[in-house]
Amino acid sequence: MLISLDNVAQRYGVLPSVALQQGNTIDLLVLHTASKYNEWTQTDEYKNNKGHTTNELQKMLERTTLKNAKNTGQNKSVFG
């Protein structure tokens, strides 16, 4: 994404002239981080996993599988 003065001004809710006069490089970092986060929230990985990474979901599944195996006396995973 091309970072523009208008985007910075819109993020802070000020006129572009105010952003130009008072802004600094931290404002560009905030805008860049916010735009990358917005892009990520639009991906299928975020939408399908409710923000969890694939590795986090795998660990959650393994914990549940181990807990169920202990409760039922089984040592074998349902998926393995």
C-alpha positions as CSV (number, residue, x, y, z in Angstrom):
1,M,0.0,0.0,0.0
2,L,1.2,3.4,-0.8
3,I,1.3,5.5,2.3
4,S,-0.2,9.0,1.7
5,L,-0.6,12.1,3.7
6,D,-4.4,11.7,3.3
7,N,-4.2,8.2,4.9
8,V,-2.3,9.5,7.9
9,A,-4.7,12.4,8.3
10,Q,-7.7,10.2,8.1
11,R,-6.3,7.7,10.7
12,Y,-5.9,10.6,13.2
13,G,-9.0,12.5,12.2
14,V,-7.3,15.7,11.3
15,L,-6.9,17.8,8.1
16,P,-3.9,16.8,5.9
17,S,-2.4,20.2,6.5
18,V,-2.3,19.5,10.3
19,A,-0.9,16.1,9.7
20,L,1.9,17.6,7.5
21,Q,2.7,20.3,10.1
22,Q,2.6,18.1,13.2
23,G,3.3,14.6,12.0
24,N,6.5,12.6,12.2
25,T,7.9,9.2,11.3
26,I,6.0,7.4,14.1
27,D,2.8,8.3,12.4
28,L,4.0,6.5,9.3
29,L,4.8,3.4,11.4
30,V,1.4,3.5,13.0
31,L,-0.3,3.8,9.6
32,H,1.8,0.9,8.2
33,T,1.1,-1.4,11.1
34,A,-2.7,-0.6,11.0
35,S,-2.9,-1.2,7.3
36,K,-1.1,-4.6,7.6
37,Y,-3.4,-5.6,10.4
38,N,-6.4,-4.7,8.3
39,E,-5.1,-6.7,5.4
40,W,-4.5,-9.7,7.6
41,T,-8.0,-9.6,9.1
42,Q,-9.3,-9.9,5.5
43,T,-7.5,-13.2,4.8
44,D,-9.1,-16.5,4.9
45,E,-6.8,-17.7,7.7
46,Y,-8.0,-15.0,10.0
47,K,-11.7,-15.4,9.1
48,N,-11.8,-19.2,9.3
49,N,-9.6,-19.5,12.5
50,K,-11.0,-16.5,14.4
51,G,-7.5,-15.0,14.6
52,H,-5.7,-18.2,15.7
53,T,-2.7,-19.4,13.7
54,T,-2.6,-22.9,12.3
55,N,0.0,-23.9,14.9
56,E,-2.2,-22.6,17.8
57,L,-5.2,-24.6,16.5
58,Q,-3.1,-27.7,16.2
59,K,-1.9,-27.4,19.8
60,M,-5.5,-26.9,21.0
61,L,-6.6,-30.0,19.1
62,E,-3.7,-32.0,20.6
63,R,-4.6,-30.9,24.2
64,T,-8.2,-31.8,23.7
65,T,-7.3,-35.2,22.2
66,L,-4.9,-36.0,25.1
67,K,-7.5,-34.9,27.6
68,N,-10.2,-37.1,26.0
69,A,-7.7,-40.1,25.9
70,K,-7.0,-39.8,29.6
71,N,-10.7,-39.6,30.4
72,T,-11.6,-42.6,28.4
73,G,-8.5,-44.7,29.2
74,Q,-7.4,-44.7,25.6
75,N,-3.8,-44.0,24.6
76,K,-4.3,-43.7,20.9
77,S,-5.2,-40.4,19.2
78,V,-8.4,-40.3,17.3
79,F,-6.5,-38.7,14.4
80,G,-3.4,-41.0,14.4
